[in-house]
Amino acid sequence: MQTDSTRHWIDEWLSGLLHRSTLADPAECARQERFIISRTVTSLFALVGLPLSLLAQTGPSLLESWAALTLAPLASVFILSRWGRLAPAQALISAALTLFAATAAAGGGGLAWLVLLAVPLEALLNGSRRGLAAACLLAILGVPLTYMLQANGVAEHGLAPGAGVAIAGAILLGHMASRAVMDRRLDQILGARARSGQDPEAETLSAFDDLVTWHDGNGIILRSNGASTRLLGAPPSSIHGNGLFTRIHVADRPVFLKAVSDAINGAESALARFRVQSGDAGSHPVVWVEMRVHRLRLAGDDRCAAVAVTRDISDHQIRAEELDATRRAAVSASEGRAQLLATVSHELRTPLNAIVGYSEILMGKGGPGLLERRESYAQIINHSGQHMLGVVNTLLDLSAIEAGHYNLAFETIDVAELIEECCSVIALPAEQGDIVLRRDLAPGLPDLVADRRACRQILLNLLSNAVKFTPKGGEVAVEARHEGGFVSLAIRDTGIGVAEADLPRLGMPFYQGSGRGRIEKGNGLGLSVVRGLVTLHQGAFRISSTPGNGTCVRISLPVDARVAAAAKGLVPAARRHDHDRHDVIVLKTG
């Protein structure tokens, strides 16, 4: 039991010193673990030998060597842990050994410089090619360094043979300890693989679409069931170590780390939902996954601390977002209906009250004095009825558009002729308001294939609004352009404009904006009908405005709305009148 606890402590200590960039490469992890163990043991041996050398009253050169032998390995371990580069760490050790060997060779005479061969031989034991190359270069540089030390009289104060043997023994002891530990860990890995190969549950897990991963105490993935290919389109080796963590969306990484930490240190299990990049490094599709982490300790595998099951929930997330959007739309529609009922009551009650009141006067209930003005009363009744009829017709059109029951009768329309017709209708109100009505039509406008009544209603509503909200002396301009497969119509005015906060809500039934005088000048239904009719023609509707600088409403209609409707998969109606040569189809906006 004590042995298992010690092994677990060593594994955690090594895992904490390894750099994250190397955890996905098992071979590199093994090399660096062997290096860390050997250097740590060498440093500890030198640290124990330093006070013994002081008690034996040895020369200062040996004390300096013991101190260097204590600090150099620790510095190399720090470099390796901080940057994850084995070659610079090995180069530091080789430099220290070169200095020891050159000092020893300077006092040995003859071919004593051959001890420099120990520098590349020592680097060879760590398995780093770049570290070996650096050691060979330092050993070669050690030859002139040896002669330089001899020329400066260092030979008399060089290391004694016994001191060199002690230093070599400390280094050799470190390598022996690292070899023993790594052999023990290799036996554990081979035993675990043998057991997993004999375990039928491992084969069962490999058949799951859900990704099963085993994690250590730091959340690093030790192994998986291989389902990452199906889930993320990535090989299992790419998610081991820190591979899965680097694929997680940056904003969701704290969620992942918290779930692993909670499962290992607190609760028995934890749940997390986050986004993961799937595919190769060149592609960036994102997959929503749900991960449930459970605390787990395995016999014979001291590093394993938790197991996690991860599954794809992208379809579920999409449905949840669609349901949320539907809920918000339903709430908005409910609020719109409430506002519609509140406003339409005013629009209908006012003319009805006038009709009822003045009709009673005409029936003789108001006295002979009032009957003398019955002609003006009849005119008021007529105006009130016309107003109410217009509101009801607009409401019916709007309801038909939203329900998808508005019939479009396609025919060929001359755009210039239609604009001229609508401008002639609105010319009298513009003249009464001292407003200039200007046309700007580009030459060569194509004919539209659309519903004439709907297009006429679109233009009349937009022109009427522009004239209503343009003060005296202002200007209303109608522009027409051919842009690709669309005819662009723009109605500009120099009126009071619309505040930026009101622009997104324009086109909602009975919404009139917050400008002064808007309530008295309209009921807010015109733009709603325009937006609906443009949508039915598969067109675009845009409004731009600045308070005090006028408004521009731009609509784009396909040159052939019948083709645009067919591209949307809309089915023509079964009935067709013999006297009507136009195609009649039922369009649904939903």
NORCORFEN-V755270 format. One record per pair of residues at least 24 apart in sequence whose ideal C-beta (glycine too) atoms are under 7 Angstrom apart, sorted by sequence separation. I is the first residue (numbers start at 1). GAP is how many residues later the second one is. D is the distance in whole Angstrom. If there is no record, write none. Layout:
# NORCORFEN-V755270
I&GAP&D + I&GAP&D
This chain:
# NORCORFEN-V755270
46&24&4 + 72&24&4 + 269&24&6 + 289&24&6 + 469&24&7 + 470&24&6 + 471&24&7 + 507&24&4 + 537&24&4 + 94&25&5 + 97&25&6 + 249&25&6 + 269&25&5 + 287&25&6 + 288&25&5 + 416&25&5 + 466&25&5 + 470&25&4 + 116&26&4 + 248&26&6 + 249&26&4 + 268&26&7 + 288&26&5 + 354&26&6 + 355&26&5 + 469&26&4 + 538&26&4 + 42&27&7 + 43&27&5 + 116&27&7 + 268&27&6 + 287&27&5 + 354&27&7 + 466&27&4 + 469&27&5 + 538&27&6 + 68&28&6 + 248&28&6 + 463&28&6 + 94&29&6 + 247&29&5 + 288&29&4 + 355&29&5 + 416&29&6 + 462&29&4 + 466&29&7 + 43&30&4 + 113&30&6 + 247&30&5 + 263&30&4 + 354&30&4 + 355&30&6 + 415&30&5 + 538&30&6 + 42&31&5 + 43&31&5 + 263&31&6 + 264&31&6 + 259&32&6 + 263&32&5 + 415&32&7 + 435&32&6 + 40&33&7 + 90&33&6 + 113&33&5 + 260&33&6 + 351&33&4 + 414&33&6 + 415&33&6 + 39&34&4 + 259&34&5 + 351&34&7 + 413&34&6 + 422&34&6 + 426&34&7 + 433&34&6 + 65&35&6 + 412&35&5 + 413&35&4 + 425&35&6 + 435&35&5 + 445&35&6 + 90&36&6 + 351&36&5 + 352&36&7 + 446&36&6 + 39&37&6 + 40&37&6 + 249&37&7 + 351&37&4 + 412&37&6 + 413&37&6 + 418&37&6 + 422&37&4 + 426&37&4 + 430&37&5 + 438&37&6 + 440&37&6 + 445&37&6 + 506&37&6 + 39&38&5 + 90&38&5 + 219&38&6 + 418&38&6 + 422&38&5 + 426&38&6 + 429&38&5 + 434&38&4 + 440&38&7 + 442&38&6 + 444&38&7 + 410&39&6 + 413&39&5 + 433&39&6 + 434&39&6 + 435&39&5 + 436&39&4 + 437&39&5 + 438&39&4 + 439&39&5 + 440&39&5 + 441&39&5 + 442&39&5 + 448&39&6 + 91&40&6 + 94&40&6 + 98&40&4 + 102&40&5 + 106&40&5 + 273&40&7 + 348&40&6 + 410&40&6 + 419&40&7 + 435&40&7 + 442&40&6 + 503&40&6 + 36&41&5 + 87&41&6 + 90&41&3 + 94&41&4 + 98&41&6 + 101&41&6 + 105&41&4 + 219&41&4 + 264&41&5 + 410&41&6 + 411&41&6 + 418&41&7 + 422&41&6 + 426&41&6 + 435&41&6 + 446&41&7 + 86&42&5 + 264&42&5 + 409&42&6 + 413&42&6 + 445&42&7 + 503&42&7 + 87&43&4 + 91&43&4 + 95&43&6 + 102&43&4 + 106&43&4 + 263&43&5 + 348&43&7 + 408&43&4 + 36&44&7 + 87&44&5 + 90&44&7 + 94&44&5 + 98&44&4 + 102&44&5 + 106&44&5 + 232&44&6 + 234&44&7 + 347&44&5 + 35&45&6 + 86&45&6 + 90&45&7 + 215&45&6 + 233&45&5 + 103&46&6 + 232&46&4 + 233&46&5 + 260&46&6 + 408&46&6 + 430&46&7 + 87&47&6 + 102&47&6 + 217&47&6 + 498&47&4 + 32&48&6 + 106&48&5 + 107&48&5 + 497&48&5 + 499&48&5 + 106&49&5 + 122&49&6 + 497&49&5 + 498&49&7 + 125&50&6 + 497&50&4 + 35&51&6 + 103&51&7 + 107&51&2 + 344&51&7 + 497&51&5 + 536&51&5 + 106&52&5 + 107&52&7 + 469&52&7 + 496&52&7 + 497&52&5 + 468&53&5 + 497&53&6 + 498&53&6 + 536&53&7 + 32&54&6 + 35&54&7 + 39&54&7 + 104&54&6 + 468&54&6 + 497&54&6 + 535&54&5 + 31&55&6 + 103&55&5 + 104&55&5 + 232&55&7 + 423&55&7 + 495&55&5 + 103&56&5 + 494&56&4 + 495&56&6 + 465&57&7 + 493&57&5 + 532&57&7 + 492&58&7 + 493&58&6 + 419&59&6 + 17&60&7 + 104&60&5 + 492&60&5 + 419&61&6 + 465&61&6 + 19&62&6 + 22&62&5 + 464&62&7 + 490&62&6 + 491&62&5 + 21&63&5 + 17&64&5 + 19&64&7 + 490&64&4 + 19&65&3 + 415&65&6 + 461&65&4 + 488&66&6 + 489&66&5 + 100&67&6 + 461&68&6 + 462&68&6 + 488&68&5 + 461&69&5 + 486&70&4 + 487&70&5 + 486&71&6 + 415&72&6 + 457&72&7 + 458&72&5 + 486&72&6 + 487&72&6 + 485&73&6 + 486&73&7 + 485&74&5 + 458&75&5 + 457&76&7 + 458&76&7 + 231&79&7 + 454&79&5 + 222&81&6 + 231&81&6 + 222&82&6 + 216&87&5 + 450&87&6 + 216&88&7 + 217&88&5 + 216&89&6 + 214&90&5 + 215&90&6 + 35&91&5 + 215&91&5 + 462&91&5 + 34&92&7 + 214&93&5 + 215&93&6 + 65&94&6 + 31&95&7 + 212&95&7 + 213&95&5 + 31&96&5 + 61&96&6 + 31&97&7 + 62&97&7 + 212&97&6 + 213&97&7 + 458&97&7 + 61&98&6 + 65&98&7 + 69&98&6 + 210&99&5 + 211&99&4 + 210&100&6 + 62&101&5 + 69&101&6 + 210&101&5 + 65&102&6 + 450&107&6 + 192&108&6 + 191&109&6 + 192&109&6 + 448&109&6 + 449&110&7 + 398&111&6 + 448&111&6 + 449&111&4 + 450&111&5 + 188&112&7 + 449&112&6 + 446&113&5 + 449&113&5 + 49&117&7 + 49&121&7 + 46&124&5 + 45&125&4 + 398&127&7 + 42&128&5 + 45&128&6 + 408&128&6 + 42&129&5 + 398&130&6 + 402&130&7 + 406&130&6 + 42&131&7 + 394&131&5 + 398&131&6 + 401&131&4 + 41&132&6 + 42&132&4 + 391&132&6 + 397&132&6 + 401&132&7 + 41&133&4 + 398&134&6 + 39&135&6 + 394&135&6 + 401&135&7 + 38&136&4 + 41&136&4 + 38&137&5 + 38&139&7 + 37&140&6 + 38&140&4 + 37&141&4 + 34&144&5 + 37&144&5 + 34&148&5 + 33&149&7 + 410&151&7 + 30&152&7 + 410&152&5 + 343&167&4 + 340&169&5 + 340&170&6 + 10&171&7 + 339&171&6 + 409&171&7 + 411&171&5 + 336&172&6 + 410&172&5 + 336&173&7 + 409&173&4 + 410&173&5 + 409&175&5 + 347&176&5 + 407&177&6 + 408&177&6 + 407&179&6 + 408&179&6 + 405&181&7 + 406&181&7 + 404&182&7 + 404&183&7 + 404&184&3 + 404&185&6 + 404&186&6 + 402&187&7 + 401&188&6 + 23&197&5 + 15&201&6 + 15&203&6 + 12&205&6 + 24&216&5 + 24&217&3 + 23&218&3 + 24&218&6 + 23&219&5 + 24&219&5 + 20&222&5 + 15&288&7 + 11&291&5 + 11&292&5 + 8&294&4 + 7&295&6
